[in-house]
């Protein structure tokens, strides 16, 4: 695979006044160490390792340890309400170290490893699209990027699947991988992602688009592109098939999840706000209040006596959400506007994401980065793939509802483009000004 990088390289050639030598390896290592220590502090300070909030994932893990059955609201009754990977990971720590502080510390350490990997992966992606200089800037910014830092406040699986998505992009853009190795590896990584978040199925679309793009695999016959897509899908299926097979055995039919209806209803009912919390500005007074669904809340889910009842409840929720959407078109437009605002700008209902030091850098990166893409990168398939991923995540939020983790997982995209702009425009000007001032002083009589 050889996609021309001349345009990106030419742009980055303008920034040679700022090069990788400007930041010594010792300095970069010091920044990485400081960023890791900061994340350790945030985890200890806010995650409450003795009794952390693990949401539905923790409850499923406890039920799995106690009963040997993947169940949620009713121990011993098979469930498919949540993706399997994170509950299985938690239960593995519980079985090995017992339920308690030791297991939670081990879980936090694993999550910290993924958090530490994210800046390096962002830098890798940026370096492949633009240059090593852009990759360095992207890596440094990622070390202290607010949306990436606040991942450390809870023991959530966000760092794992964020790292997996960025890794899939890095593999996709790599020029070192040849033949079918690239689509196969991309499929495997996205398949692993799908066991944490089901929107990975939608992410297959931009990856497929890349595989069939005429200017990719230019030296390969046309049928090679078809084979690449097949390998992508086969790789994806490897990790997801066991979950689907288990659900088929439990429910007697194809089932990916039994929480689609509930999540859809949370975003489309008379109490819906577009987010998962109270509507702004009242949320400023009670930001911890969660918005549930009509007749029941997240904390008061019914106890199903059989797996089939969970399917019936999911269907009921789904039909109720569709009915609300059909009978309240004006309200739906309002909710859609709120969701776009919350996703792209700021979710004022969230206690952390609503703070301006968190959302302002991401908004700035989005505006500057997208403008930089429009001006310089429209012809680059790799850059288009990244924004397609961002658009898909936005569409998922509009269909359901907005929570900060939906933006967190794709925030590396505007960050990378912002880094490219800064490397090509901002930093050269800063270095030039500094050089001019020094020269002026030297020439003074």
N, C-alpha and C positions, 0 to 999 in steps of 0.2 A: 504494500500500500504506500503510495507516495502522493500525498496531497500537497500542492504547492504552498509553501509558507513565505514566499517572497514578499508579499504585501505586509504581513505582520513583521517580518524581519526588517524590512525597510523602515517601517515606523519606529521600531525599536533602535534602529541605527542612529536615530536622531538623539538618543539618550545616552550616548557613549560617555558623556561627561559624568554620568552616574553609572558605575559598574560594580560588579560583585566585590571587587577589592575594597570598595568604600566601606564595607562592613566586615571587619576581620572575622575569621572563624571563631575566635575566642569570644568576640562580642556577640555573635549570633548564638553561640552556645549559652552565654550568660542570659540572653533574653529568653531562650527556650526554658532554661532552668527557672527563671523568675516566673514565667507563665505557668509552668507546672506547679510551682509552690503556691502561686495565687489560686490555682484550681483546687489544690489540696485544702487550702484555708477555707475556700467557699464551701467545699464539701463538708468539712468538719463543722463549720459555723452554721450551715443552713439545712443540711440533709438529715440531721438527727439519726446518726448511725445506729443508736441503740434500738430505735423503733421508727424507721423511716416510712414515709408515705410511698407505697408501692402500688396503689390503686388496685384495679382488677387483677393485674399481673401477680401481685403478691398473694391475693386470696386464692387464685388458681394454683399457685405453687404450693401453698399450704395444703390445699385439698389433695393435690397430687401426691404429696408426701404422706398424708394421713390415710388416703383411701386407694392410692394407685390409679385413680381415674382423673382424667383431665376434665375438671368440672369447675363451675363458678358459683352460682347462687345456691345450688343444692349439692352438697358434698356427696360424691358417689354417683351422681347423675351426669352422664357425659354431656359436654357442652362444646360449642364452637364459637363462643361469643368474642374471643380475642385471638389475634394471631399467635401461633404457638411458641415462637423462638424465645422470647423474653421470659415467659413463665417457666419454660423448660430450663433455661439458664439459672434462674433463681432457685428452682427446686433442686438443681444439681448442687448448688452451694448449701442448701438446707440439708440435703441428704448427707453431704460430706462433713459439714461443720455444725450441723444442727441449727435450728431456728434461733438466731440471736446475733449478738454483736460481731462475733468472728465471721459469720457468713456475710453480714452486711459490709464489713470492712473489705472482705475479699471481693464482693460484688463491686464496691466503690473503686477498688484498685483496678479491676478489669475495665470499668467505664473510664477511669482516668487514662488508661493506656490508649483507648480509642480517642479521647479528647486531645491527647498529646499528638496523636497521629494526624488529626484533621488539618492543622496548619501546614504540615509537611506535604500532605496530599494536595491541598489547595495550591501550594507553591509549585508542585509538580505539574498540575494541570495548566496553570498560568504559564509556566516555562515552556511547555510544549506548544501552546498556541502563539505566544509572543516571543519571549526571550528569557534567559536566565535572570536578567535584571528584574523583569516583571515578576518572575517567580519568587525572587528574594523579597521584593516589596510585599507581595501577596502573603507570603509566609509570615513575615514580621507583623503585618496588620492582623492576620488571623490569630496570632498569639494572644492579642489583647482585644479582639473584636467583641463588643458587648454581647451580641446575640450568641456568640460561641462560648463566652465566659459563663453566662447564666445557666448553661447546661449543667454546671457543677452544683447547682443549688438543690437538685433532687436526684434520686437514683432512678432515672428514667433511661429507656433504651435509645433515646435520641442520638447520643454520640455514636452508637454502634451503627445504626442505619444511615446516619449522615456520612460517616467514614466510608461505608460500603458504596453509597451513591457516588461520592467523589472518586473513589478507587475505580469504579466502573467507567467513569468519564476519562480518567487517566489512562486506563487500558485502551479505551476506544481511540484516543488521540495518539497513542504511542506508535512511533515509526519502527520500533525494534521488533515488534511482533508481526509475523508474516503468516500467510496461509489462513487456515481456519482456526488457528490458535486464538486470535483476537476475538471473533464473535463467540467462540465457545467460552472463553474466560469471562467476557462481558455477561453472557447468559447466566453463568454460574453465580457471579457476584450479585446480579439483579435478582436471581432466584433466592439467594440468601436474604436479600433485602425484603423480598415478598413475604418471608416468614416473620418479619417485624411489622411491615406496612404493606397493605394490599395494593396501594396505588402504583407499586412497582410494575404491575401489569400494564398500566398506561404508559409508564416510562419506556416500555419496549418500543413504542411508536417512534420517538426521536432516534433511538438506536437503530431501528430498522431503516428509517429515512437515511441515516448515514451510510448504512451498508449498501443501499441500492442507488445512492447518488452517483451520477455518471463520472464525476471527476475523482471518485475514490475507486481504488482497484483498477486504475487506467490500463495497466498491463495484463489484466486478467480477462479471460473470455466472459461473455455476458452471463452464462449459466453459473459462474463462480459467485455472483452476487446472490443468486437464489440459494445456493448452497450455504453462503454466509448467514442468510436469514434463518435457514433451517437449523444451522448449528447454534445460532443465538437462542432460538426457541427451545431446542433440545437441552441446551445448558440451563436455561431458565427452569425447565420442567424438573430437572434432577432434584432440586431441593424442595420444590413445592409439591411434587407428586406424593410423597409420604403423608403429608397433611390431608390432601384431597382423598387419598385412599382410605385413611382412617375415618374421615367424615362419611365417606360412602358406606363404610361398614357400619357406622353408628346410626346414620339417618336413612340409609337405603337409597340414596340418590346423591347427585353431585351437589356438594355444599362447600363453599369457600368460607363463609362467615354467617353467623346468625345475629349479628349486631347491625347490619346495614339498615334495617328498618328503624331501629331505635335512633341511630345516628342521624338518619334522614329526618326523622320526626323532631329531633332536637333542633334542627335548623329550620323547620317549617311547621310552626304551630302558633297559636295565639299569644304565647308567652315568649316566642323566639326573639332574640336580640341581634342575631348575626354572629354573636360570640358564644362562649360557654358560661358567661356570667351576667350579672345584672346590667341593665342598660345604662349607658352614660347619660347624664352626669351623676345619677344616684349611685353608680358603682364606685364613685369616689369615696362614699361613706361606708360601703360594704362590698369591698372588692373580692372578698372570699366567698361570697354567696354564689353557688352554682345554679344554673338554669337547668331544670330537668325537663321532663316531657309530661303532657297532660296525664293525670291520674297516678303517676308514680315518678320518683326521682332516681337519680343514679344510685344513691345510697339505699334505696328501698326497692330493689328489684325483686320480683316474685320468686318464690321457691318452686321450681318446676319439678314435677314428680317423674317426668320422663323426657327424653331428648326430643320427642315429637312435639311436646308442648312449647319448647323453646322455638321450634320452627313456626308454630302457629302464632306465637307472640310476635315474632319478627315479621311475619306476613301482615298481621294486624297493624303493627306500627307503620310498615311500608305503605299500606293502603290508606291509612289515615293521613300520612304526610302528602301523598299524591292528591288526595281529596282536598286538603287545605290549599295546596298549590293551585289546583284547578279553580277553586271558588274564591280565591283572594289574589287576583293578579296584581292589583296595586300594592298590596302589602308585600308581595313577592319582589316587586321592583325595589321597594324600600329596603328589604332585607338584603337583596343582591348588592345594592349600593353600599350598605353598611359593611358587608363582608369584604368588598373590594377595598374600601377605606381601611378597615382593620388590618387587612393583609398587606397592602402596599404602603400604608402610612403609619398608623399606630392603632393599637387596640387599647383604648382608654379604660376598658373594663378590667384589664389584668393588672395585678399589684406590682409586677416587675416590668413587664413589657410596656406598660403605660408611662414609665419614667423616661423623660426626654434624653438622658445620657445613653439609654438603651436603644430607643427607636430612631433618634436623630441621625447617628452615623449611618444606619442602614438606609434611611430615606435619602440621604445625601449620596451614598454610593449608588443607589438605584437610579436616581436622576442623572448623575454625572456619567455613570457607567453605561446606561442605555443610550444616552446621547452620543457617547464615544463610539458605541457599537454602530449606531445609525450612520455616523460620519465616516467610519473607517472599516467596519467589519461585516457589512451586509453580504459581501461576496464570499465570506469564509463559512463553510459548512459547519465547522467545529463551533464557531461562535453562535450560529443559528441553533444548533442542537442544544446548547446551554440555555438559551432563552426559551426554547420550546419546553424544556424541563421546568423552567420557572413558570411558564404559562400553564402547564398542566397542573402544577401544584396549586396555582391560583384558582383554576377551574374546580379542583376538588374542594377547596375551601368554600367556593360559592355554592356548590351543590349541597354541601353539608353545613359546616359552620367553621368559624375561625378560632384557632388556638395558636399561641406563639410557636409551638413546635412545628407547625406547618410551614412557617416562614423560616425557622431556624435551618431546616434541612436544605433549603435552596439559597440561603443568604450568601453562600460562598460565591454565587454567580455574579451578583452586582459587585461584591467585594473584589473579585478577580478583574472585572472590567474597570472598576475604579482604580485598581492598582496599575493596570495598563495605562490608563490616562495619566495618573500621577507620574509614572516612570517616563512617559513620553512628553509630558507637558510641564507639570508642576516642578518636579525635581530638577530637570535641566535648567529651568529659570532660576531656581533657588541657588544652584551651584554657580551659575553664571553671574548672578548678583554678588555672591560671596567672592568670586574671583575678581570681579570688577572693583569691589571695595578694597581688596588687598592690593590690587595693581595701583589704584588711585593713591593709597597711602604710600606705596613705594616710590611713586613718581613725584610725591610732594617734595618741594625744595627744603 
